[in-house]
Amino acid sequence: MKMRISGLDCWSIAIVILICLTTAISNAQNSVNGPVKISGKCVTTKSDISEGQTPTFTINVDVQVDDGWHIYDVVPKGTPVSETTVSIKYPNGVVAVGDLERPFSLPYIEKPGTKIFQGTVSFSQKVKVSESFDSGKVKVTLKYQVCNVDRCQPPTEQTVSVAIPKLDDKDADGNDFDLFATPELLMVAGKPLNSAAKQMYPSPAIFDVDNDGKMELVVGDIFGSLNIYENQNLSGQGDPVWSEYTPLKSIDNKPIKVSNW
């Protein structure tokens, strides 16, 4: 039996084939360059390698989730998606100090009781090395499931290796040793920043808010609140002396909120 296919049917078949090929190519690209990318680094401060003390380092693993996607921190029991987990394998002479520090997660408004990671977040683990430690790498494996509002990809994992520097040889990667000074607190009105305002994940910046030629300290947080600190040191010498905070307000005298949702 012979079948005749009209020109219109040929076009329909060609379009279907093209859609299938495009989908296959897209899926192949996602499997290689998916919406989640991870990187790792080992950092320390001068206080971490004080003479006579066991050297400690911090392993930072940065997770970058593409816009429109998210991975899960907490999901209710019975939810058919996977929470994000981190496992670490240490070389001989390296041991963990304390628990893994997980980043702050956001409530997922689409699913009550669920918390997610979006954008760039960091997991941190402090480690210490023994005197016998020579060289080696910490292997960090991130297991996760990435989703958007329309679909979820299957659970997967990525592993990153982080070199632990040798103290007598700059850096285990052959680069300059990443040595930072001991961090100092940003002080406002004689107290550490955020002692009074209690903003969550405060992010400071310097900006001339009122266009008076003088810089103010502007601090935002993850929920979009903005607080202003005036510089009370008008001498032009020395460090700024920041005042108590004042919420940034609109023309109708209401606190301004810049939502990140």
C-alpha positions in Angstrom: 0.0 0.0 0.0 1.4 3.4 -1.0 0.9 6.6 0.9 1.0 10.1 -0.6 2.3 12.9 1.5 1.2 16.4 0.6 3.6 19.3 0.7 1.9 20.6 3.8 2.4 17.3 5.6 6.1 17.4 4.6 6.4 20.8 6.2 4.7 19.6 9.4 7.0 16.6 9.7 10.0 18.9 9.1 8.9 21.3 11.8 8.4 18.4 14.3 11.9 17.0 13.5 13.4 20.5 13.9 11.7 21.0 17.3 13.0 17.6 18.5 16.5 18.4 17.4 16.4 21.8 19.1 15.2 20.2 22.3 17.9 17.6 22.2 20.6 20.2 21.6 19.2 22.3 24.4 19.2 19.3 26.8 22.7 18.4 25.8 23.9 21.9 26.5 22.2 22.0 29.9 23.9 18.7 30.9 27.3 20.4 30.3 26.7 24.0 31.1 23.7 23.6 33.5 22.2 26.4 35.5 24.4 25.6 38.6 28.1 26.2 38.7 30.4 25.7 41.7 33.9 26.8 42.5 36.1 26.5 45.6 38.9 28.4 47.3 41.0 28.1 50.5 41.5 31.3 52.5 43.0 32.2 55.8 43.9 35.2 58.0 47.1 36.1 59.9 45.3 35.1 63.1 44.7 31.6 61.6 48.4 30.9 61.3 49.7 32.4 64.6 53.1 31.2 65.6 52.9 28.1 67.8 49.3 27.4 66.9 47.9 24.7 64.6 47.2 26.5 61.3 43.6 26.7 60.3 42.0 27.5 56.9 38.5 28.1 55.6 37.3 26.2 52.6 34.8 28.3 50.7 32.6 26.7 48.0 30.6 29.2 45.9 27.5 28.0 44.2 26.1 30.1 41.3 22.5 29.5 40.3 21.4 31.1 37.1 18.5 33.6 37.1 15.1 32.0 37.2 16.4 28.8 38.8 16.8 27.6 42.4 18.1 24.7 44.4 16.5 23.4 47.7 17.7 23.9 51.2 14.7 22.6 53.2 11.7 20.7 51.8 8.7 19.3 53.7 8.7 15.5 54.2 7.2 13.7 51.2 8.1 16.5 48.8 9.4 14.9 45.5 12.5 17.1 45.2 16.0 16.7 46.8 17.5 19.0 49.4 21.1 20.3 48.8 23.8 18.4 50.6 27.5 18.9 50.9 30.0 16.1 51.6 33.8 16.6 52.1 36.7 14.3 51.7 40.0 15.4 53.5 43.5 14.4 52.7 45.8 13.0 55.4 46.7 15.6 57.9 43.6 17.8 57.4 40.6 17.6 59.7 37.4 19.7 60.0 36.9 22.3 62.7 33.3 22.7 63.7 30.3 22.2 61.4 29.8 23.2 57.8 28.4 26.7 57.6 25.4 26.8 55.2 24.3 30.1 53.6 21.0 31.8 54.4 18.1 30.4 52.4 14.9 32.1 51.3 11.3 30.9 51.8 9.8 29.7 48.5 6.4 31.4 48.1 5.2 28.8 45.6 5.5 26.0 48.2 4.9 26.7 51.9 7.5 25.2 54.3 10.1 25.1 51.5 13.4 27.1 51.5 15.6 27.6 48.5 19.0 29.0 47.4 19.1 31.5 44.6 21.8 33.6 42.9 25.3 33.1 44.4 25.6 31.5 47.8 28.6 30.1 49.7 29.2 27.1 51.9 32.1 27.3 54.4 34.1 24.8 56.3 37.0 25.6 58.7 39.8 23.0 58.7 43.1 22.6 60.5 46.3 20.9 59.3 48.8 18.9 61.3 52.6 19.5 61.4 53.0 16.4 59.2 50.8 17.7 56.4 52.7 18.0 53.1 50.2 18.7 50.4 46.8 17.7 49.2 43.4 18.7 48.1 40.0 18.7 49.8 37.3 17.3 47.6 33.8 18.9 48.1 30.8 17.3 46.5 27.5 19.2 46.1 24.4 17.1 45.6 21.3 19.1 44.5 18.2 19.3 42.3 17.7 22.5 40.3 14.3 23.7 39.3 12.4 26.7 37.9 8.7 27.5 38.0 8.0 25.2 35.1 10.2 22.1 35.5 12.9 20.4 37.5 16.0 18.7 36.3 17.0 15.3 37.7 19.0 15.3 41.0 22.7 15.5 40.2 26.1 16.4 41.8 29.2 18.3 41.2 32.7 17.9 42.8 35.3 20.6 43.2 38.9 20.1 44.5 40.4 22.8 46.7 44.2 22.8 47.3 45.4 23.3 50.9 48.5 25.6 50.8 51.8 24.6 52.4 52.9 27.2 54.9 56.5 27.0 53.7 55.7 27.3 50.0 53.2 30.1 49.4 50.4 28.2 47.8 49.6 24.6 46.8 48.6 25.9 43.4 51.9 27.7 42.9 50.2 31.1 43.1 50.6 33.7 45.8 49.4 32.6 49.2 45.9 34.1 50.0 46.8 35.7 53.3 44.4 38.3 54.6 44.6 40.6 57.6 42.3 39.9 60.6 38.9 41.4 59.8 37.7 44.5 61.7 34.2 45.5 62.6 32.6 48.5 61.0 31.6 50.8 63.9 28.6 53.2 64.0 27.8 55.4 67.0 30.5 53.5 68.9 29.0 50.1 68.3 29.4 47.4 65.6 27.3 48.0 62.5 23.8 46.5 62.8 23.8 46.3 66.6 20.7 48.5 66.6 19.2 48.1 63.1 19.2 44.3 63.1 19.2 44.1 59.4 19.6 40.6 57.9 22.7 40.2 55.7 23.6 43.9 55.8 25.3 45.2 52.7 27.1 48.6 53.2 27.9 51.1 50.5 29.1 54.8 50.4 26.9 57.3 48.5 25.9 61.0 48.7 22.2 60.4 49.3 21.1 64.0 49.8 23.4 65.5 47.2 25.1 67.8 49.8 28.7 66.9 48.7 29.2 64.6 51.7 29.2 60.8 51.6 26.8 58.8 53.7 27.0 55.1 54.7 24.0 53.3 53.1 23.2 49.8 54.4 20.7 47.5 52.7 19.6 44.0 53.6 18.1 41.0 52.0 14.5 42.1 52.6 15.1 45.5 50.9 15.3 47.9 53.9 17.7 50.8 53.5 19.3 52.7 56.4 21.5 55.9 56.3 24.4 56.7 58.6 25.8 60.3 58.5 29.5 61.0 58.8 30.0 63.1 61.9 33.7 63.7 61.4 33.6 66.9 59.4 37.4 67.7 59.9 38.3 66.0 56.6 41.0 64.0 58.6 41.0 60.5 60.0 38.4 57.9 59.6 34.6 58.6 59.3 32.6 58.6 62.5 29.2 57.2 61.7 26.0 58.3 63.4 23.0 56.3 64.5 21.0 55.0 61.6 18.0 56.7 59.9 15.7 54.7 57.6 15.7 56.0 54.0 12.2 57.4 53.4 10.1 58.4 50.4 8.6 61.8 49.8 5.5 60.8 51.8 7.8 59.9 54.8 7.4 56.2 54.5 10.5 53.8 54.8 11.6 52.7 51.3 11.7 49.0 50.6 13.5 47.6 47.6 12.3 44.0 47.3 14.6 41.3 45.9 11.7 39.1 44.9 
